[in-house]
Every structure is written in structure tokens, then in C-alpha cells.
Amino acid sequence: MSIVSQTSPSAFVPTDIARPNSGRTLVFDAFNSLEVAKIKDSCVRFLSLSFNSRGTAQASGRDCLRARMKRGNQMIVAASPPTEDAVIATEPLTKEDLVGYLASGCKQKEKWRIGTEHEKFGFEFGTLRPMKYEQIAELLNGIAERFDWDKVMEGHYIIGLKQGKQSISLEPGGQFELSGAPLETLHQTCAEVNSHLYQVKAVAEEMGIGFLGIGFQPKWGIKDIPVMPKGRYEIMRNYMPKVGSLGLDMMFRTCTVQVNLDFSSEADMIRKFRAGLALQPIATAIFANSPFTEGMLNGYLSMRSQIWTDTDRNRTGMLPFVFDNSFG
């Protein structure tokens, strides 16, 4: 398991953009405000970047660097899920700490890698209903046993798998996610995803389970979606309605594909950040595939993108400051 001090950040092409608060207040609030600690995956965000367990930067907040308060002012900072090897910081992180962490991710071009994340909805062939947790657990166990993955547990519950630098995890509503390994080429990424889909299909079809790659759950309401037995999702479920009307839809009824990219310098990171942000509306239009809500046309080509307009307006949306000359 990668720990904060052992990982290095990367740039990204964003899918769901996270907007930070300004200046040092962001760092203070992220560590000391209970409300901020309840944001999706309890991410600590700086300059809109968040970090997953591979140390790569992304915008949607999944598998992010998390800070949890322990014993007064002490803090355990760990990758997801927390481990016994967590780094204990006795002082609050500063802006300089976070800048230094980002700078530590600079890599020579020959060491650049691509990391992708791929989510999909599982459903029963007979009823089209979403998979229940018990079915997901059976699927995870089957993949682990047949294809030699290590199981990731939370208490008595299996919540994911790990094999080398790849991992499989569950989103709040049981969305099935592959977090791919850092790879050198798109061809390797394609092979990785195809291998993953083959393994999932091999086990799932025997269970009468299929998968749908689409941005928004097309048939079922929130009340029909099972809640995964992960502690932080209960915190999220209570928090999201306080900051937007569509946060629960984001949690339980959306899927995404994301890409994480390395950078060589601050200037290179800025170029990639700006390019990714500028291309985001085009990517949304090209891959729009969520026109249905609860079995009916919803009036959008991408309901998934609409969801993010009222999930948490303090932390989502475009980032005009990225294009300012003072950025970086």
C-alpha cells in the first residue's frame, strides 16, 4: 500500500473538476473542519488536485489522500484504505508541504506513465436490477480465486481486490471500478482494460450478472440502489444533501472513466492542466451517453455532467484561475 511519503503526484485530464477554496484557508479547513472532512472520500484538495493511493492527481476525488483526526491534534494520513503503516503527522500540513509534494512528482519524460480508471454498473440479467452487495462479494471472491487477486477487506466485508499496481474497488452504489496500473502506452491500457473486462465477464456471466458502461444509471432510482458497506460512504450520504441537491445521484447513480498523467515540471503540469480543462467540454460532448433517468428521457445527452452542476458548488465546476498568468 502506498503511503503519502512514498508516492509522487501526477497531472491529469480532469473528468469532474474540483474547485478549492482560496489560499491557506483550504489547508486549515481540510484538516480542522468536520464539514470539510465529510466531502467525498474526505479528500484534501490543493490547486484542484487530489491524490489517490497511487499518488496520481485527479479531479473527481476517488481514492484520494485522506486525513483523519486522531487523539487531539495528531493526524493519520494514509492511502485508501488506511493501513497500519500510516504516516503520523503531529503538525498541520502547510501550503509549502503541499507544493513540495506536487514538485516531488516531476519525472523525466522516459518515466512518464498513463493511469486509467474505469467504472461500470452491474445488473441482474433477469430483473435488470442493480447488483446487491452479496452478489458483488461473490463476484469479487470469484475473481480473486480464479485470477489470483488479493482481497481487500473492511472488517468482515470484502470491498475490493489488488494485483500488483492494479486494484478493483467499489463506489457507493456498487459501481465496479478498475484502477489501472501506471502504463507506458495506450496500447497497454487497452490490453489492461480488456483483460479486466474478460475476467469480470467470466465470473459474472455464471452468476447471471451483466455490466453496462454508461455515465448515469438509466433505469433505477436512488431508493433502488444498494449501499456498499464502507464506513466513509455513510458519512458522505449524510453530508452531500447539505451542499447540493444532486450529490446523492453523483454517489449512487454515476460512472466515469478517468486518466492520470505524469509531468516533468511545474510548467509542464500547467500546460497539461490547461489542455485537459479546455478539452473537458469537448470530451463531455463526444462521450455523452446518459440521456435516461428512471427509464425515461431526461432532456440531457449527458445527465452525468448535469449532476455535477449541483453536487457541491463550492468544490465543482470549471477553474478560471488555471488560465490566469499568475497560476503556478
Long-range contacts (C-beta under 8 A, 24 or more apart in sequence): 1-53, 1-79, 1-83, 1-85, 2-53, 2-54, 2-55, 2-79, 3-78, 3-79, 3-83, 3-85, 3-86, 3-87, 4-51, 4-65, 4-77, 4-78, 4-79, 4-87, 4-101, 5-87, 6-55, 7-51, 7-53, 7-54, 7-55, 7-79, 8-55, 8-104, 8-105, 8-107, 9-49, 9-51, 9-55, 9-56, 9-57, 9-101, 9-102, 9-104, 9-105, 10-55, 10-56, 10-57, 10-105, 10-113, 10-115, 10-260, 10-261, 10-262, 10-263, 11-57, 11-260, 11-261, 11-262, 11-263, 11-268, 11-269, 11-272, 11-273, 11-276, 12-49, 12-56, 12-57, 12-58, 12-59, 12-258, 12-259, 12-260, 12-261, 12-272, 12-273, 12-276, 13-258, 13-259, 13-261, 13-272, 13-275, 13-276, 13-279, 13-280, 13-283, 14-48, 14-58, 14-59, 14-60, 14-276, 14-277, 14-280, 15-58, 15-59, 15-60, 15-256, 15-257, 15-258, 15-280, 15-283, 16-59, 16-60, 16-61, 16-256, 16-308, 16-316, 17-48, 17-59, 17-277, 17-280, 17-308, 17-316, 17-317, 17-318, 17-319, 18-43, 18-45, 18-48, 18-50, 18-59, 18-60, 18-61, 18-315, 18-316, 19-48, 19-314, 19-315, 19-316, 19-317, 19-319, 20-45, 20-46, 20-47, 20-48, 20-315, 21-314, 23-95, 24-94, 24-95, 27-92, 27-93, 27-94, 27-95, 27-98, 28-92, 30-67, 31-67, 31-69, 31-75, 31-92, 31-93, 32-92, 35-239, 35-242, 37-67, 37-68, 37-69, 38-235, 38-236, 38-238, 38-239, 39-236, 39-239, 39-312, 39-315, 40-236, 40-240, 40-250, 40-251, 41-66, 41-80, 41-232, 41-236, 42-66, 42-67, 42-68, 42-232, 42-235, 44-93, 45-315, 46-95, 46-98, 46-102, 47-102, 48-319, 48-322, 49-102, 52-79, 52-80, 52-179, 52-260, 53-79, 53-80, 53-167, 53-179, 54-115, 54-165, 54-179, 54-182, 54-260, 55-105, 56-115, 56-182, 56-260, 57-102, 57-105, 57-260, 58-117, 58-258, 58-260, 59-258, 60-256, 60-258, 62-117, 62-171, 62-177, 62-258, 63-169, 63-179, 67-93, 81-152, 81-154, 81-159, 102-266, 102-269, 103-266, 105-262, 105-263, 106-263, 106-264, 106-265, 106-266, 106-268, 107-262, 107-263, 107-264, 108-264, 109-264, 111-262, 112-261, 112-262, 112-263, 112-264, 113-182, 113-183, 113-184, 113-262, 114-182, 114-183, 114-184, 114-185, 114-186, 114-188, 114-189, 114-259, 114-260, 114-261, 115-179, 115-180, 115-181, 115-182, 115-183, 115-259, 115-260, 115-261, 116-178, 116-180, 116-189, 116-192, 116-193, 116-257, 116-258, 116-259, 116-260, 117-177, 117-178, 117-179, 117-180, 117-256, 117-257, 117-258, 117-259, 117-260, 118-177, 118-178, 118-180, 118-193, 118-196, 118-257, 119-171, 119-175, 119-176, 119-177, 119-178, 119-255, 119-256, 119-257, 120-175, 120-176, 120-211, 120-212, 120-213, 120-214, 120-255, 121-174, 121-175, 121-176, 121-211, 121-212, 121-213, 121-214, 121-217, 121-255, 122-174, 122-176, 122-204, 122-209, 122-210, 122-211, 123-209, 123-210, 123-211, 123-212, 124-208, 124-209, 124-210, 125-208, 125-209, 125-210, 126-208, 128-219, 129-220, 129-224, 130-173, 130-174, 130-217, 130-220, 130-224, 130-225, 130-226, 131-174, 131-209, 131-226, 132-174, 132-226, 133-157, 133-174, 133-226, 133-228, 133-229, 135-207, 135-209, 136-170, 136-174, 136-176, 136-228, 138-207, 139-176, 139-200, 139-203, 139-204, 139-207, 139-209, 140-168, 142-203, 142-206, 142-207, 143-168, 143-199, 143-200, 143-203, 146-199, 146-202, 146-203, 147-199, 154-229, 154-230, 154-231, 155-229, 157-229, 157-230, 159-228, 159-229, 159-230, 166-192, 166-196, 168-196, 170-228, 170-230, 171-228, 171-251, 171-255, 172-227, 172-228, 172-230, 172-233, 172-236, 172-237, 172-251, 172-252, 173-217, 173-225, 173-226, 173-227, 173-228, 173-251, 173-252, 173-253, 174-225, 174-226, 174-228, 175-254, 175-255, 176-200, 176-211, 182-260, 182-262, 213-255, 214-255, 214-289, 214-290, 215-254, 215-255, 215-256, 215-287, 215-288, 215-289, 215-290, 215-302, 215-303, 215-304, 215-305, 216-249, 216-253, 216-254, 216-255, 216-290, 216-292, 216-293, 216-302, 216-303, 216-304, 216-307, 217-252, 217-253, 217-254, 218-290, 218-292, 218-293, 218-295, 219-292, 219-294, 219-295, 220-253, 220-294, 221-294, 222-248, 222-249, 222-252, 222-253, 225-252, 225-253, 227-252, 240-311, 240-312, 243-311, 243-312, 243-313, 243-314, 244-310, 244-311, 244-312, 244-313, 245-310, 246-306, 246-307, 246-308, 246-309, 246-310, 246-311, 247-311, 247-312, 249-307, 250-307, 250-308, 250-311, 253-307, 254-304, 254-307, 255-304, 256-304, 257-287, 266-328, 267-328, 269-328, 270-322, 270-327, 270-328, 273-322, 274-322, 274-323, 277-318, 277-319, 277-322, 277-323, 280-318
